[in-house]
Amino acid sequence: MSEFFVHSVPGSPYGRSVFVLLAEKGARYRLVPVAPQTRKSEPHISRHPFGRVPVLEHDGFVLYETQAILRYLDRVLPAPPFTPAEPRAAARMDQLMNICDWYLFNGVNNVIAFQRIIRPRLLGEPTDEAAIAAAMPQAHAVFNELSRLLGGSAYLAGDNVSLADFIVGPQLDFLAATPEWQPLVATAPNLVSWLARMNARDSFRSTTAERIAELAKAA
Ligand SMILES: N[C@@H](CCC(=O)N[C@@H](CS)C(=O)NCC(=O)O)C(=O)O
C-alpha cells in the first residue's frame, strides 16, 4: 500500500481524525503542513476549493471532507474495520458523524474553541465573550444529546470503537482545553470517561497537537 499524505494545519481537530484512523490502521502517513494564512491560496486552494483542511492524497487521488476521507481509508485499509456491520450500529455511527459536522463543529467548536484558543493564541486577537455566551445553549444541547446517545456504552456506536469515535473525539478534546468544558460536561459524566478512554489509545496519544507540531517541523 502506497503512502498517505495528509495536508493539514497542525492542531486541526478534523486533521487529527484522519491521523488517528491512519494510526489505528497501522498505516504509513506523512503530514504536509498547511500554514493557516495560505489555506485560501495556491497550491492548497486547488486541492480544496473551500480552503479548509484536511486533504488526503493517495496515489494521485485527492480527497477532502473528513467523513469521506475516513470512509475511504476504512475501505482501502479494511483491517481492522471501524464501520459496524450491524445496520443499527452503522446507522448510529453515521448519525453521530453528522451530529459532529452539523451541530458540534458548526456553532459550537468553530465558535468556542475558535474564540478561546485560535483567536488569542494564533491570531493575537481578543476573545469575543458575547459570541461564546451565544453559542452555549447549542453547546449544552449537543453535549446532552451526545451523552444520551452514548448512554452506558463503551463507544459512540455501541460496544466497538468506530469512525464516529475518531471524528467526535478530537473535537471534544479540543473543547476540553477551554473553561466552557466543565459546565458542559457537568450533566454528561459519561462523555468525560469516554474521552479519557479515547485519549488513552495509542492513536490519540501519537496525534496530540504537540506530536503533530513535531511532525510538521520535521516535514
Ligand atoms: N467539512 C469539512 C470541515 C473542515 C474544517 O472546517 N476544517 C477546519 C480546521 S479543523 C478549517 O479548515 N478551518 C478553516 C476555516 O474555517 O477557514 C471537513 O469535514 O473536512
The ligand as a Gaussian input file, in Angstrom:
#p B3LYP/6-31G(d) Opt

LIG

0 1
 N      -16.493000      19.846000       6.388000
 C      -15.048000      19.936000       6.480000
 C      -14.687000      20.911000       7.587000
 C      -13.188000      21.107000       7.668000
 C      -12.849000      22.307000       8.521000
 O      -13.651000      23.246000       8.732000
 N      -11.603000      22.314000       8.999000
 C      -11.150000      23.435000       9.784000
 C       -9.969000      23.024000      10.650000
 S      -10.406000      21.828000      11.871000
 C      -10.666000      24.516000       8.847000
 O      -10.087000      24.230000       7.817000
 N      -10.931000      25.770000       9.218000
 C      -10.501000      26.866000       8.435000
 C      -11.619000      27.818000       8.104000
 O      -12.643000      27.786000       8.792000
 O      -11.466000      28.607000       7.174000
 C      -14.458000      18.550000       6.754000
 O      -15.167000      17.701000       7.292000
 O      -13.311000      18.300000       6.403000

